[in-house]
Amino acid sequence: MIDDHSGCVDMGDDDGGRVDLGVLGLLGLAFLVLKLTHVIGWSWLWVTVPFWGVFALLAAVVLVALISAATSVAIEGRVARG
């Protein structure tokens, strides 16, 4: 749809330029500010956990599922062979 006032195309997704960080994003930002202002003396690894922690947890769950599936297939193969 074309806006009559400016001649620009309106995509219908006008969010006013806001960025939605979410809870983990806000927590990570808070940790970052606290680290840079020397309020906390944590390692950078722990400060950045809210940004990458969910992906690491998901990767660990997938890895455990793959190992479990491979073990199950190997056990079934041994049982079938007798």
MMTF fields as JSON, N, C-alpha, C and O atoms, coordinates in Angstrom:
{
  "mmtfVersion": "1.0.0",
  "mmtfProducer": "UNKNOWN",
  "numBonds": 327,
  "numAtoms": 328,
  "numGroups": 82,
  "numChains": 1,
  "numModels": 1,
  "chainsPerModel": [1],
  "groupsPerChain": [82],
  "chainIdList": ["A"],
  "bondAtomList": [4, 2, 8, 6, 12, 10, 16, 14, 20, 18, 24, 22, 28, 26, 32, 30, 36, 34, 40, 38, 44, 42, 48, 46, 52, 50, 56, 54, 60, 58, 64, 62, 68, 66, 72, 70, 76, 74, 80, 78, 84, 82, 88, 86, 92, 90, 96, 94, 100, 98, 104, 102, 108, 106, 112, 110, 116, 114, 120, 118, 124, 122, 128, 126, 132, 130, 136, 134, 140, 138, 144, 142, 148, 146, 152, 150, 156, 154, 160, 158, 164, 162, 168, 166, 172, 170, 176, 174, 180, 178, 184, 182, 188, 186, 192, 190, 196, 194, 200, 198, 204, 202, 208, 206, 212, 210, 216, 214, 220, 218, 224, 222, 228, 226, 232, 230, 236, 234, 240, 238, 244, 242, 248, 246, 252, 250, 256, 254, 260, 258, 264, 262, 268, 266, 272, 270, 276, 274, 280, 278, 284, 282, 288, 286, 292, 290, 296, 294, 300, 298, 304, 302, 308, 306, 312, 310, 316, 314, 320, 318, 324, 322],
  "bondOrderList": [1, 1, 1, 1, 1, 1, 1, 1, 1, 1, 1, 1, 1, 1, 1, 1, 1, 1, 1, 1, 1, 1, 1, 1, 1, 1, 1, 1, 1, 1, 1, 1, 1, 1, 1, 1, 1, 1, 1, 1, 1, 1, 1, 1, 1, 1, 1, 1, 1, 1, 1, 1, 1, 1, 1, 1, 1, 1, 1, 1, 1, 1, 1, 1, 1, 1, 1, 1, 1, 1, 1, 1, 1, 1, 1, 1, 1, 1, 1, 1, 1],
  "groupList": [{"groupName": "MET", "atomNameList": ["N", "CA", "C", "O"], "elementList": ["N", "C", "C", "O"], "formalChargeList": [0, 0, 0, 0], "bondAtomList": [1, 0, 2, 1, 3, 2], "bondOrderList": [1, 1, 2], "singleLetterCode": "M", "chemCompType": "L-PEPTIDE LINKING"}, {"groupName": "ILE", "atomNameList": ["N", "CA", "C", "O"], "elementList": ["N", "C", "C", "O"], "formalChargeList": [0, 0, 0, 0], "bondAtomList": [1, 0, 2, 1, 3, 2], "bondOrderList": [1, 1, 2], "singleLetterCode": "I", "chemCompType": "L-PEPTIDE LINKING"}, {"groupName": "ASP", "atomNameList": ["N", "CA", "C", "O"], "elementList": ["N", "C", "C", "O"], "formalChargeList": [0, 0, 0, 0], "bondAtomList": [1, 0, 2, 1, 3, 2], "bondOrderList": [1, 1, 2], "singleLetterCode": "D", "chemCompType": "L-PEPTIDE LINKING"}, {"groupName": "HIS", "atomNameList": ["N", "CA", "C", "O"], "elementList": ["N", "C", "C", "O"], "formalChargeList": [0, 0, 0, 0], "bondAtomList": [1, 0, 2, 1, 3, 2], "bondOrderList": [1, 1, 2], "singleLetterCode": "H", "chemCompType": "L-PEPTIDE LINKING"}, {"groupName": "SER", "atomNameList": ["N", "CA", "C", "O"], "elementList": ["N", "C", "C", "O"], "formalChargeList": [0, 0, 0, 0], "bondAtomList": [1, 0, 2, 1, 3, 2], "bondOrderList": [1, 1, 2], "singleLetterCode": "S", "chemCompType": "L-PEPTIDE LINKING"}, {"groupName": "GLY", "atomNameList": ["N", "CA", "C", "O"], "elementList": ["N", "C", "C", "O"], "formalChargeList": [0, 0, 0, 0], "bondAtomList": [1, 0, 2, 1, 3, 2], "bondOrderList": [1, 1, 2], "singleLetterCode": "G", "chemCompType": "PEPTIDE LINKING"}, {"groupName": "CYS", "atomNameList": ["N", "CA", "C", "O"], "elementList": ["N", "C", "C", "O"], "formalChargeList": [0, 0, 0, 0], "bondAtomList": [1, 0, 2, 1, 3, 2], "bondOrderList": [1, 1, 2], "singleLetterCode": "C", "chemCompType": "L-PEPTIDE LINKING"}, {"groupName": "VAL", "atomNameList": ["N", "CA", "C", "O"], "elementList": ["N", "C", "C", "O"], "formalChargeList": [0, 0, 0, 0], "bondAtomList": [1, 0, 2, 1, 3, 2], "bondOrderList": [1, 1, 2], "singleLetterCode": "V", "chemCompType": "L-PEPTIDE LINKING"}, {"groupName": "ARG", "atomNameList": ["N", "CA", "C", "O"], "elementList": ["N", "C", "C", "O"], "formalChargeList": [0, 0, 0, 0], "bondAtomList": [1, 0, 2, 1, 3, 2], "bondOrderList": [1, 1, 2], "singleLetterCode": "R", "chemCompType": "L-PEPTIDE LINKING"}, {"groupName": "LEU", "atomNameList": ["N", "CA", "C", "O"], "elementList": ["N", "C", "C", "O"], "formalChargeList": [0, 0, 0, 0], "bondAtomList": [1, 0, 2, 1, 3, 2], "bondOrderList": [1, 1, 2], "singleLetterCode": "L", "chemCompType": "L-PEPTIDE LINKING"}, {"groupName": "ALA", "atomNameList": ["N", "CA", "C", "O"], "elementList": ["N", "C", "C", "O"], "formalChargeList": [0, 0, 0, 0], "bondAtomList": [1, 0, 2, 1, 3, 2], "bondOrderList": [1, 1, 2], "singleLetterCode": "A", "chemCompType": "L-PEPTIDE LINKING"}, {"groupName": "PHE", "atomNameList": ["N", "CA", "C", "O"], "elementList": ["N", "C", "C", "O"], "formalChargeList": [0, 0, 0, 0], "bondAtomList": [1, 0, 2, 1, 3, 2], "bondOrderList": [1, 1, 2], "singleLetterCode": "F", "chemCompType": "L-PEPTIDE LINKING"}, {"groupName": "LYS", "atomNameList": ["N", "CA", "C", "O"], "elementList": ["N", "C", "C", "O"], "formalChargeList": [0, 0, 0, 0], "bondAtomList": [1, 0, 2, 1, 3, 2], "bondOrderList": [1, 1, 2], "singleLetterCode": "K", "chemCompType": "L-PEPTIDE LINKING"}, {"groupName": "THR", "atomNameList": ["N", "CA", "C", "O"], "elementList": ["N", "C", "C", "O"], "formalChargeList": [0, 0, 0, 0], "bondAtomList": [1, 0, 2, 1, 3, 2], "bondOrderList": [1, 1, 2], "singleLetterCode": "T", "chemCompType": "L-PEPTIDE LINKING"}, {"groupName": "TRP", "atomNameList": ["N", "CA", "C", "O"], "elementList": ["N", "C", "C", "O"], "formalChargeList": [0, 0, 0, 0], "bondAtomList": [1, 0, 2, 1, 3, 2], "bondOrderList": [1, 1, 2], "singleLetterCode": "W", "chemCompType": "L-PEPTIDE LINKING"}, {"groupName": "PRO", "atomNameList": ["N", "CA", "C", "O"], "elementList": ["N", "C", "C", "O"], "formalChargeList": [0, 0, 0, 0], "bondAtomList": [1, 0, 2, 1, 3, 2], "bondOrderList": [1, 1, 2], "singleLetterCode": "P", "chemCompType": "L-PEPTIDE LINKING"}, {"groupName": "GLU", "atomNameList": ["N", "CA", "C", "O"], "elementList": ["N", "C", "C", "O"], "formalChargeList": [0, 0, 0, 0], "bondAtomList": [1, 0, 2, 1, 3, 2], "bondOrderList": [1, 1, 2], "singleLetterCode": "E", "chemCompType": "L-PEPTIDE LINKING"}],
  "groupTypeList": [0, 1, 2, 2, 3, 4, 5, 6, 7, 2, 0, 5, 2, 2, 2, 5, 5, 8, 7, 2, 9, 5, 7, 9, 5, 9, 9, 5, 9, 10, 11, 9, 7, 9, 12, 9, 13, 3, 7, 1, 5, 14, 4, 14, 9, 14, 7, 13, 7, 15, 11, 14, 5, 7, 11, 10, 9, 9, 10, 10, 7, 7, 9, 7, 10, 9, 1, 4, 10, 10, 13, 4, 7, 10, 1, 16, 5, 8, 7, 10, 8, 5],
  "groupIdList": [1, 2, 3, 4, 5, 6, 7, 8, 9, 10, 11, 12, 13, 14, 15, 16, 17, 18, 19, 20, 21, 22, 23, 24, 25, 26, 27, 28, 29, 30, 31, 32, 33, 34, 35, 36, 37, 38, 39, 40, 41, 42, 43, 44, 45, 46, 47, 48, 49, 50, 51, 52, 53, 54, 55, 56, 57, 58, 59, 60, 61, 62, 63, 64, 65, 66, 67, 68, 69, 70, 71, 72, 73, 74, 75, 76, 77, 78, 79, 80, 81, 82],
  "secStructList": [7, 5, 7, 6, 6, 6, 7, 7, 5, 7, 7, 1, 7, 7, 7, 6, 6, 7, 7, 7, 7, 2, 2, 2, 2, 2, 2, 2, 2, 2, 2, 2, 2, 2, 2, 2, 6, 6, 1, 7, 7, 7, 7, 2, 2, 2, 2, 6, 2, 2, 2, 2, 2, 2, 2, 2, 2, 2, 2, 2, 2, 2, 2, 2, 2, 2, 2, 2, 2, 2, 2, 2, 2, 2, 2, 2, 2, 2, 2, 2, 2, 7],
  "xCoordList": [0.851, 0.0, 0.902, 1.923, 0.54, 1.331, 0.698, -0.506, 1.541, 1.1, 0.911, 1.825, -0.261, -0.565, 0.248, 0.427, 0.738, 1.42, 2.875, 3.378, 3.56, 4.986, 5.36, 6.483, 4.439, 4.74, 5.572, 6.038, 5.759, 6.547, 5.647, 4.434, 6.271, 5.532, 5.432, 6.442, 4.214, 3.97, 3.936, 3.051, 4.893, 4.969, 4.055, 3.888, 3.464, 2.53, 3.205, 2.515, 4.53, 5.26, 5.919, 7.03, 5.265, 5.858, 5.888, 4.85, 7.091, 7.24, 7.827, 8.207, 7.901, 8.403, 9.904, 10.406, 10.631, 12.079, 12.514, 13.689, 11.597, 11.932, 12.674, 12.477, 13.526, 14.238, 13.775, 13.827, 13.322, 12.85, 13.997, 14.38, 14.547, 15.68, 15.268, 15.996, 14.136, 13.731, 14.399, 15.237, 14.01, 14.51, 16.004, 16.751, 16.442, 17.867, 18.725, 19.845, 18.216, 18.945, 19.124, 20.2, 18.058, 18.153, 19.09, 19.854, 19.024, 19.921, 21.373, 22.248, 21.624, 22.973, 23.468, 24.628, 22.592, 22.953, 23.265, 24.211, 22.468, 22.715, 24.069, 24.838, 24.362, 25.659, 26.807, 27.841, 26.62, 27.645, 27.932, 29.091, 26.88, 27.042, 27.708, 28.597, 27.279, 27.876, 29.356, 30.163, 29.708, 31.11, 31.951, 33.044, 31.429, 32.187, 32.315, 33.251, 31.403, 31.498, 32.188, 32.224, 32.732, 33.499, 32.681, 33.236, 31.376, 30.521, 30.659, 30.65, 30.786, 31.008, 32.369, 32.824, 33.004, 34.316, 34.286, 35.275, 33.164, 33.009, 33.873, 34.3, 34.123, 34.791, 33.867, 32.643, 34.475, 33.668, 32.834, 31.775, 33.298, 32.531, 31.157, 30.142, 31.122, 29.849, 29.012, 27.784, 29.657, 28.922, 28.135, 27.031, 28.708, 28.07, 27.164, 26.589, 27.023, 26.173, 24.739, 24.206, 24.088, 22.717, 22.629, 21.566, 23.722, 23.695, 23.868, 23.226, 24.717, 24.999, 24.569, 24.611, 24.166, 23.835, 22.693, 22.74, 21.678, 20.529, 20.964, 20.532, 21.812, 22.286, 23.169, 23.099, 24.002, 24.847, 24.0, 24.287, 22.97, 22.074, 21.341, 21.211, 20.869, 20.2, 21.153, 20.768, 22.386, 23.379, 23.67, 23.833, 23.736, 23.98, 22.823, 23.047, 21.596, 20.421, 20.429, 20.15, 20.741, 20.804, 21.909, 21.716, 23.055, 24.167, 23.793, 24.091, 23.148, 22.711, 21.689, 21.731, 20.778, 19.784, 20.442, 20.049, 21.434, 22.139, 22.917, 22.906, 23.587, 24.329, 23.37, 23.658, 22.243, 21.24, 20.695, 20.539, 20.408, 19.89, 20.938, 20.608, 22.182, 23.242, 23.452, 23.66, 23.403, 23.553, 22.391, 22.589, 21.199, 20.02, 20.117, 19.792, 20.555, 20.706, 21.776, 21.605, 22.871, 23.945, 23.483, 23.821, 22.721, 22.207, 21.22, 21.258, 20.34, 19.378, 20.08, 19.634, 21.177, 21.955, 22.584, 22.618, 23.079, 23.675, 22.618, 22.862, 21.461, 20.373, 19.881, 19.597, 19.778, 19.274, 20.254, 19.842, 21.569, 22.57, 22.654, 23.115, 22.218, 22.183, 23.366, 23.489],
  "yCoordList": [-1.165, 0.0, 1.235, 1.254, 2.248, 3.474, 4.54, 4.788, 5.167, 6.244, 7.501, 7.911, 8.107, 9.275, 10.508, 11.409, 10.556, 11.764, 11.836, 12.923, 10.701, 10.749, 9.997, 10.132, 9.206, 8.434, 7.189, 6.511, 6.889, 5.726, 4.502, 4.603, 3.355, 2.106, 1.721, 1.654, 1.468, 1.063, -0.45, -1.074, -1.052, -2.499, -3.037, -4.252, -2.186, -2.626, -3.137, -3.576, -3.093, -3.595, -2.453, -2.612, -1.325, -0.164, -0.371, -0.349, -0.573, -0.749, 0.494, 0.461, 1.565, 2.814, 2.803, 3.636, 1.891, 1.82, 1.169, 1.242, 0.534, -0.109, -1.414, -2.097, -1.736, -3.005, -3.808, -3.326, -5.029, -5.892, -6.789, -7.707, -6.534, -7.306, -8.593, -9.584, -8.596, -9.763, -9.776, -8.93, -10.75, -10.83, -11.123, -10.478, -12.095, -12.441, -11.317, -11.1, -10.608, -9.467, -8.361, -7.774, -8.086, -7.063, -7.497, -6.691, -8.775, -9.292, -9.204, -8.808, -9.573, -9.476, -8.048, -7.774, -7.14, -5.72, -5.204, -4.438, -5.624, -5.223, -5.754, -5.021, -7.028, -7.604, -6.858, -6.611, -6.501, -5.779, -4.422, -4.049, -3.69, -2.373, -2.517, -1.739, -3.511, -3.721, -4.094, -3.672, -4.876, -5.262, -4.053, -3.837, -3.272, -2.114, -1.01, -0.213, -0.945, 0.057, -0.512, 0.135, -1.717, -2.377, -2.639, -2.698, -2.793, -3.148, -4.633, -5.045, -5.436, -6.874, -7.232, -6.617, -8.216, -8.635, -9.991, -10.724, -10.327, -11.625, -11.729, -10.722, -12.957, -13.226, -12.826, -12.86, -12.447, -12.094, -13.273, -13.084, -14.48, -15.674, -15.642, -15.881, -15.345, -15.327, -14.107, -14.17, -12.999, -11.783, -11.986, -11.462, -12.746, -12.922, -14.147, -14.404, -14.905, -16.103, -15.82, -16.635, -14.728, -14.511, -14.414, -14.665, -14.055, -13.925, -15.263, -15.499, -16.141, -17.41, -18.644, -19.753, -18.48, -19.617, -20.482, -21.706, -19.868, -20.624, -21.528, -22.677, -21.012, -21.809, -22.959, -24.057, -22.715, -23.776, -24.859, -26.047, -24.463, -25.433, -26.265, -27.481, -25.609, -26.315, -27.288, -28.416, -26.864, -27.742, -28.949, -30.059, -28.751, -29.862, -30.853, -32.063, -30.361, -31.239, -32.039, -33.238, -31.401, -32.101, -33.149, -34.257, -32.817, -33.764, -34.987, -36.117, -34.768, -35.885, -36.743, -37.969, -36.12, -36.874, -37.708, -38.852, -37.145, -37.892, -39.063, -40.156, -38.845, -39.932, -41.011, -42.201, -40.61, -41.567, -42.39, -43.605, -41.739, -42.445, -43.408, -44.54, -42.978, -43.845, -45.039, -46.153, -44.83, -45.924, -46.905, -48.119, -46.383, -47.234, -48.097, -49.284, -47.517, -48.264, -49.337, -50.459, -49.001, -49.973, -51.129, -52.282, -50.833, -51.891, -52.779, -54.002, -52.174, -52.977, -53.876, -54.995, -53.386, -54.182, -55.402, -56.49, -55.203, -56.32, -57.344, -58.549, -56.873, -57.775, -58.575, -59.766, -57.932, -58.596, -59.69, -60.73, -59.422, -60.407, -61.571, -62.654, -61.355, -62.441, -62.479, -63.338],
  "zCoordList": [0.0, 0.0, 0.0, 0.687, -0.752, -0.837, 0.043, -0.019, 0.867, 1.743, 0.893, 0.178, 0.969, 0.144, 0.524, -0.296, 1.751, 2.221, 1.788, 1.505, 1.731, 1.426, 0.158, -0.328, -0.385, -1.565, -1.26, -2.177, 0.022, 0.427, 0.489, 0.666, 0.338, 0.435, 1.905, 2.606, 2.369, 3.754, 3.817, 3.232, 4.521, 4.619, 5.71, 5.814, 6.515, 7.538, 8.803, 9.723, 8.877, 10.042, 10.803, 11.309, 10.892, 11.542, 13.046, 13.708, 13.582, 15.024, 15.675, 16.845, 14.943, 15.491, 15.727, 16.481, 15.108, 15.276, 16.57, 16.929, 17.279, 18.549, 18.317, 17.312, 19.269, 19.244, 20.447, 21.579, 20.205, 21.28, 21.721, 20.996, 22.898, 23.395, 24.075, 24.016, 24.707, 25.469, 26.831, 27.143, 27.629, 29.003, 29.032, 29.768, 28.231, 28.237, 27.671, 28.134, 26.683, 26.138, 27.17, 27.288, 27.915, 28.964, 30.085, 30.616, 30.439, 31.473, 31.017, 31.787, 29.771, 29.223, 29.174, 29.481, 28.79, 28.753, 30.153, 30.341, 31.134, 32.521, 33.0, 33.622, 32.71, 33.095, 32.425, 33.045, 31.153, 30.412, 31.047, 31.229, 31.383, 32.012, 33.379, 33.723, 34.157, 35.48, 35.373, 36.2, 34.367, 34.175, 33.761, 34.284, 32.821, 32.332, 33.375, 33.309, 34.327, 35.398, 36.637, 37.684, 36.517, 37.581, 38.846, 39.943, 38.698, 39.827, 40.122, 41.282, 39.071, 39.234, 38.651, 37.686, 39.238, 38.769, 38.088, 38.113, 37.483, 36.842, 35.605, 35.04, 35.194, 33.934, 32.782, 32.912, 31.651, 30.485, 30.011, 29.413, 30.272, 29.917, 30.582, 29.926, 31.889, 32.62, 32.301, 32.349, 31.977, 31.627, 30.33, 30.179, 29.397, 28.09, 28.004, 26.946, 29.082, 29.061, 28.588, 27.835, 28.977, 28.48, 26.954, 26.386, 26.285, 24.832, 24.124, 23.101, 24.641, 23.963, 24.75, 24.218, 25.976, 26.832, 26.325, 26.45, 25.76, 25.263, 24.104, 24.016, 23.223, 22.094, 22.561, 22.01, 23.572, 24.116, 24.773, 24.622, 25.493, 26.121, 25.07, 25.211, 24.026, 22.939, 22.248, 21.941, 22.002, 21.377, 22.266, 21.76, 23.567, 24.495, 24.471, 24.496, 24.423, 24.365, 23.07, 23.086, 21.96, 20.671, 20.694, 20.195, 21.261, 21.347, 22.178, 21.79, 23.307, 24.154, 23.41, 23.508, 22.671, 21.911, 20.818, 20.589, 20.147, 19.108, 19.684, 19.117, 20.802, 21.451, 21.922, 21.788, 22.467, 22.922, 21.76, 21.879, 20.645, 19.471, 18.917, 18.562, 18.838, 18.328, 19.242, 18.761, 20.537, 21.498, 21.376, 21.426, 21.219, 21.074, 19.817, 19.856, 18.718, 17.471, 17.629, 17.153, 18.292, 18.497, 19.374, 19.107, 20.407, 21.302, 20.555, 20.691, 19.77, 19.005, 17.985, 17.728, 17.407, 16.465, 17.128, 16.554, 18.343, 19.082, 19.489, 19.427, 19.898, 20.303, 19.105, 19.229, 17.953, 16.75, 16.273, 15.761, 16.458, 16.03, 16.996, 16.634, 18.202, 19.182, 19.99, 20.864]
}
